[in-house]
Amino acid sequence: MAEKKKWIQDAIKRPGALRKKLKVKEGDNIPAKKLEKATHSKNKLLAKEAHLAETLKKMRKKKK
């Protein structure tokens, strides 16, 4: 049986691109309002990156 493919690493083509576009410093979290506004952007690439960020945020394991 083939190894499980790490699809998330393949989905992220340009790490940090969304952060740079939203002008958020490296190491800081992207504010929810900025991320929400980016999902409704007319720029389709920006909106796509924001939707992916929201999806990955939901998948993240929460610490107890």
TIMI-2910 file (N, C-alpha, C, CB; in pm, 1 decimal, decimal comma, always signed):
<rs>
+----------+----------+----------+----------+----------+----------+----------+----------+----------+----------+----------+----------+------+
!      n_x !      n_y !      n_z !     ca_x !     ca_y !     ca_z !      c_x !      c_y !      c_z !     cb_x !     cb_y !     cb_z ! resn !
+----------+----------+----------+----------+----------+----------+----------+----------+----------+----------+----------+----------+------+
!    +84,3 !   -117,9 !     +0,0 !     +0,0 !     +0,0 !     +0,0 !    +88,7 !   +124,0 !     +0,0 !    -95,9 !     -0,1 !   +121,8 !  Met !
!    +51,8 !   +221,3 !    -77,9 !   +131,4 !   +343,2 !    -89,8 !   +125,0 !   +425,7 !    +38,8 !    +82,9 !   +427,2 !   -208,9 !  Ala !
!   +227,5 !   +506,8 !    +59,0 !   +229,4 !   +593,5 !   +176,0 !   +118,5 !   +697,6 !   +164,6 !   +367,3 !   +662,0 !   +191,4 !  Glu !
!    +72,4 !   +742,6 !   +280,6 !    -28,3 !   +848,1 !   +278,5 !    +38,5 !   +975,3 !   +227,7 !    -91,9 !   +869,8 !   +420,5 !  Lys !
!    -24,3 !  +1036,5 !   +131,2 !    +32,2 !  +1158,2 !    +74,6 !     +1,0 !  +1276,0 !   +165,9 !    -22,6 !  +1183,3 !    -67,7 !  Lys !
!    +98,6 !  +1360,7 !   +186,0 !    +80,9 !  +1478,3 !   +269,3 !    +25,2 !  +1590,5 !   +182,0 !   +215,1 !  +1520,5 !   +337,2 !  Lys !
!   -105,6 !  +1595,7 !   +168,9 !   -169,4 !  +1687,4 !    +76,5 !   -162,4 !  +1832,5 !   +122,5 !   -312,1 !  +1647,7 !    +56,9 !  Trp !
!   -154,5 !  +1854,5 !   +251,2 !   -151,2 !  +1991,9 !   +299,6 !    -23,5 !  +2062,2 !   +254,1 !   -162,1 !  +1995,0 !   +452,5 !  Ile !
!    +89,5 !  +1993,2 !   +260,2 !   +214,9 !  +2051,9 !   +216,4 !   +209,8 !  +2085,5 !    +67,5 !   +331,3 !  +1956,8 !   +245,8 !  Gln !
!   +138,7 !  +2005,7 !    -10,9 !   +125,0 !  +2032,1 !   -153,8 !    +25,6 !  +2144,3 !   -180,6 !    +81,6 !  +1905,9 !   -226,8 !  Asp !
!    -69,0 !  +2165,1 !    -90,9 !   -171,1 !  +2267,8 !   -111,0 !   -113,8 !  +2407,7 !    -88,7 !   -289,7 !  +2244,0 !    -16,9 !  Ala !
!    -13,3 !  +2417,7 !     -5,0 !    +46,0 !  +2547,8 !    +24,2 !   +162,0 !  +2570,2 !    -71,4 !    +93,5 !  +2556,7 !   +172,7 !  Ile !
!   +135,4 !  +2648,1 !   -175,2 !   +235,9 !  +2672,1 !   -278,8 !   +335,4 !  +2780,2 !   -238,4 !   +168,4 !  +2710,9 !   -408,8 !  Lys !
!   +287,7 !  +2885,9 !   -172,3 !   +373,5 !  +2997,6 !   -135,0 !   +352,6 !  +3029,1 !    +13,6 !   +343,6 !  +3122,7 !   -223,4 !  Arg !
!   +428,1 !  +2963,4 !   +101,1 !   +412,2 !  +2989,3 !   +244,7 !   +443,1 !  +3135,1 !   +278,0 !   +503,4 !  +2896,2 !   +326,4 !  Pro !
!   +356,9 !  +3199,1 !   +354,9 !   +377,6 !  +3336,6 !   +397,3 !   +321,8 !  +3440,5 !   +301,6 !   +521,9 !  +3360,9 !   +415,8 !  Gly !
!   +269,8 !  +3399,7 !   +187,3 !   +218,7 !  +3495,5 !    +88,8 !    +96,2 !  +3570,2 !   +142,3 !   +183,3 !  +3423,3 !    -42,2 !  Ala !
!     +5,9 !  +3499,8 !   +206,9 !   -114,2 !  +3563,7 !   +260,9 !    -76,0 !  +3663,1 !   +369,9 !   -212,4 !  +3457,9 !   +316,4 !  Leu !
!    +16,2 !  +3626,1 !   +453,8 !    +63,2 !  +3712,8 !   +561,7 !   +121,7 !  +3842,3 !   +505,4 !   +168,1 !  +3639,9 !   +647,5 !  Arg !
!   +201,3 !  +3830,3 !   +399,1 !   +262,3 !  +3948,5 !   +337,5 !   +156,8 !  +4038,0 !   +274,3 !   +365,4 !  +3906,9 !   +232,1 !  Lys !
!    +59,0 !  +3977,6 !   +207,5 !    -46,3 !  +4055,7 !   +143,0 !   -132,5 !  +4129,8 !   +245,1 !   -134,0 !  +3965,0 !    +57,3 !  Lys !
!   -153,5 !  +4069,0 !   +361,7 !   -235,5 !  +4131,1 !   +465,3 !   -153,0 !  +4220,0 !   +558,1 !   -306,6 !  +4024,2 !   +546,3 !  Leu !
!    -21,9 !  +4229,6 !   +533,0 !    +70,9 !  +4314,0 !   +609,0 !    +68,8 !  +4281,9 !   +757,4 !    +37,5 !  +4460,5 !   +588,3 !  Lys !
!    +84,7 !  +4152,2 !   +788,2 !    +92,6 !  +4104,9 !   +925,5 !   +235,8 !  +4058,1 !   +947,8 !    -11,7 !  +3989,9 !   +954,3 !  Val !
!   +295,0 !  +4099,9 !  +1059,1 !   +433,1 !  +4064,2 !  +1087,3 !   +448,1 !  +3913,6 !  +1104,7 !   +482,2 !  +4136,9 !  +1212,0 !  Lys !
!   +563,9 !  +3862,3 !  +1066,3 !   +591,6 !  +3719,4 !  +1081,1 !   +595,4 !  +3684,9 !  +1229,3 !   +725,8 !  +3680,6 !  +1011,7 !  Glu !
!   +528,5 !  +3578,0 !  +1265,6 !   +521,8 !  +3535,6 !  +1404,6 !   +392,6 !  +3576,9 !  +1472,9 !   +638,2 !  +3591,0 !  +1480,2 !  Gly !
!   +321,9 !  +3675,7 !  +1415,4 !   +193,3 !  +3718,0 !  +1471,2 !    +81,1 !  +3640,2 !  +1403,5 !   +172,3 !  +3871,2 !  +1453,5 !  Asp !
!    -29,3 !  +3625,0 !  +1473,8 !   -146,5 !  +3561,3 !  +1414,6 !   -218,9 !  +3661,0 !  +1326,0 !   -241,2 !  +3506,8 !  +1523,9 !  Asn !
!   -280,5 !  +3611,2 !  +1220,6 !   -360,0 !  +3696,6 !  +1133,0 !   -492,8 !  +3722,6 !  +1203,3 !   -381,5 !  +3630,7 !   +991,1 !  Ile !
!   -528,4 !  +3850,0 !  +1225,2 !   -654,9 !  +3880,6 !  +1292,9 !   -774,6 !  +3824,3 !  +1215,4 !   -670,4 !  +4032,7 !  +1310,4 !  Pro !
!   -875,1 !  +3780,8 !  +1288,6 !   -992,8 !  +3718,5 !  +1228,0 !  -1064,4 !  +3813,3 !  +1132,8 !  -1089,0 !  +3672,0 !  +1336,0 !  Ala !
!  -1070,2 !  +3942,2 !  +1167,2 !  -1139,3 !  +4038,7 !  +1080,5 !  -1067,0 !  +4054,1 !   +947,3 !  -1150,4 !  +4175,3 !  +1150,1 !  Lys !
!   -933,8 !  +4056,6 !   +950,2 !   -857,6 !  +4068,8 !   +825,8 !   -876,1 !  +3944,8 !   +740,0 !   -708,3 !  +4091,4 !   +855,3 !  Lys !
!   -876,8 !  +3828,3 !   +804,1 !   -894,5 !  +3703,5 !   +730,9 !  -1034,0 !  +3695,9 !   +669,6 !   -870,7 !  +3583,5 !   +823,3 !  Leu !
!  -1135,2 !  +3738,0 !   +743,9 !  -1272,2 !  +3738,1 !   +693,7 !  -1286,6 !  +3834,6 !   +576,4 !  -1370,5 !  +3775,4 !   +805,6 !  Glu !
!  -1226,2 !  +3951,7 !   +587,8 !  -1233,3 !  +4050,0 !   +480,4 !  -1162,4 !  +3997,8 !   +355,0 !  -1171,2 !  +4183,6 !   +525,7 !  Lys !
!  -1052,6 !  +3926,3 !   +374,4 !   -976,3 !  +3872,0 !   +261,7 !  -1054,8 !  +3764,0 !   +187,7 !   -842,9 !  +3815,1 !   +310,7 !  Ala !
!  -1139,5 !  +3689,7 !   +257,3 !  -1218,1 !  +3585,3 !   +191,0 !  -1319,0 !  +3643,3 !    +93,2 !  -1290,0 !  +3500,4 !   +294,1 !  Thr !
!  -1357,9 !  +3768,6 !   +114,8 !  -1455,5 !  +3834,8 !    +27,6 !  -1388,3 !  +3931,4 !    -70,0 !  -1558,7 !  +3909,7 !   +111,6 !  His !
!  -1259,8 !  +3918,4 !    -86,3 !  -1184,4 !  +4007,3 !   -173,8 !  -1219,7 !  +3984,7 !   -320,7 !  -1034,8 !  +3987,6 !   -152,5 !  Ser !
!  -1206,9 !  +4090,0 !   -400,3 !  -1227,5 !  +4077,3 !   -544,7 !  -1109,0 !  +4006,6 !   -609,4 !  -1248,5 !  +4215,8 !   -609,0 !  Lys !
!   -994,2 !  +4013,0 !   -543,6 !   -875,2 !  +3943,1 !   -590,9 !   -895,7 !  +3793,7 !   -563,8 !   -744,3 !  +3997,3 !   -520,6 !  Asn !
!   -912,6 !  +3716,2 !   -667,5 !   -947,4 !  +3574,4 !   -651,7 !   -837,2 !  +3494,9 !   -583,4 !   -977,5 !  +3512,9 !   -786,9 !  Lys !
!   -710,7 !  +3527,8 !   -610,4 !   -600,3 !  +3455,5 !   -547,6 !   -596,4 !  +3481,8 !   -397,8 !   -466,9 !  +3495,3 !   -611,5 !  Leu !
!   -617,0 !  +3606,2 !   -359,2 !   -619,7 !  +3641,7 !   -217,5 !   -734,6 !  +3570,4 !   -146,8 !   -632,7 !  +3794,2 !   -200,1 !  Leu !
!   -851,5 !  +3568,6 !   -209,3 !   -967,8 !  +3502,0 !   -150,6 !   -942,3 !  +3351,9 !   -135,6 !  -1093,2 !  +3526,3 !   -237,1 !  Ala !
!   -879,1 !  +3293,0 !   -235,1 !   -849,9 !  +3149,4 !   -231,0 !   -753,0 !  +3116,7 !   -117,6 !   -791,7 !  +3102,6 !   -365,3 !  Lys !
!   -649,1 !  +3199,7 !   -101,9 !   -552,2 !  +3178,9 !     +5,4 !   -617,8 !  +3194,7 !   +142,5 !   -435,2 !  +3277,1 !     -8,8 !  Glu !
!   -709,3 !  +3291,2 !   +154,2 !   -778,9 !  +3314,1 !   +280,6 !   -870,6 !  +3197,0 !   +315,0 !   -859,6 !  +3444,1 !   +274,2 !  Ala !
!   -939,4 !  +3142,2 !   +215,0 !  -1025,4 !  +3026,2 !   +238,8 !   -942,6 !  +2906,4 !   +284,5 !  -1104,8 !  +2990,6 !   +111,5 !  His !
!   -826,2 !  +2887,0 !   +224,0 !   -738,5 !  +2777,4 !   +265,3 !   -692,2 !  +2797,6 !   +408,8 !   -617,2 !  +2766,4 !   +171,3 !  Leu !
!   -659,4 !  +2921,5 !   +445,1 !   -616,0 !  +2951,5 !   +581,6 !   -726,7 !  +2920,6 !   +682,2 !   -573,8 !  +3098,7 !   +593,3 !  Ala !
!   -849,7 !  +2954,4 !   +648,0 !   -961,9 !  +2924,1 !   +736,7 !   -981,2 !  +2773,8 !   +751,5 !  -1090,5 !  +2988,5 !   +684,2 !  Glu !
!   -967,2 !  +2700,9 !   +642,6 !   -982,1 !  +2555,7 !   +646,1 !   -874,5 !  +2493,2 !   +733,9 !   -975,8 !  +2497,2 !   +504,2 !  Thr !
!   -751,1 !  +2537,5 !   +717,9 !   -641,2 !  +2483,1 !   +797,2 !   -656,5 !  +2520,1 !   +944,4 !   -507,0 !  +2533,6 !   +743,8 !  Leu !
!   -712,8 !  +2637,4 !   +970,4 !   -736,6 !  +2680,9 !  +1108,0 !   -835,2 !  +2586,5 !  +1177,2 !   -790,1 !  +2826,0 !  +1110,6 !  Lys !
!   -937,1 !  +2541,0 !  +1104,0 !  -1036,3 !  +2449,6 !  +1159,4 !   -977,5 !  +2311,6 !  +1186,7 !  -1154,4 !  +2437,4 !  +1065,0 !  Lys !
!   -878,6 !  +2273,2 !  +1107,9 !   -819,9 !  +2140,0 !  +1120,5 !   -719,6 !  +2129,9 !  +1235,1 !   -752,7 !  +2101,6 !   +991,4 !  Met !
!   -674,0 !  +2243,9 !  +1282,0 !   -571,5 !  +2247,3 !  +1384,7 !   -622,0 !  +2184,5 !  +1514,2 !   -526,1 !  +2390,8 !  +1409,5 !  Arg !
!   -537,9 !  +2103,6 !  +1575,7 !   -576,5 !  +2041,9 !  +1703,4 !   -572,3 !  +2145,1 !  +1813,7 !   -484,2 !  +1923,1 !  +1738,1 !  Lys !
!   -670,8 !  +2140,5 !  +1900,0 !   -677,3 !  +2235,2 !  +2010,1 !   -614,6 !  +2173,9 !  +2133,2 !   -822,1 !  +2277,4 !  +2038,4 !  Lys !
!   -536,9 !  +2257,3 !  +2205,0 !   -473,3 !  +2210,1 !  +2328,1 !   -576,5 !  +2212,0 !  +2440,2 !   -349,2 !  +2297,8 !  +2365,1 !  Lys !
!   -567,8 !  +2114,1 !  +2528,1 !   -663,3 !  +2104,5 !  +2639,3 !   -606,1 !  +2167,6 !  +2763,1 !   -700,6 !  +1958,8 !  +2667,6 !  Lys !
+----------+----------+----------+----------+----------+----------+----------+----------+----------+----------+----------+----------+------+
</rs>
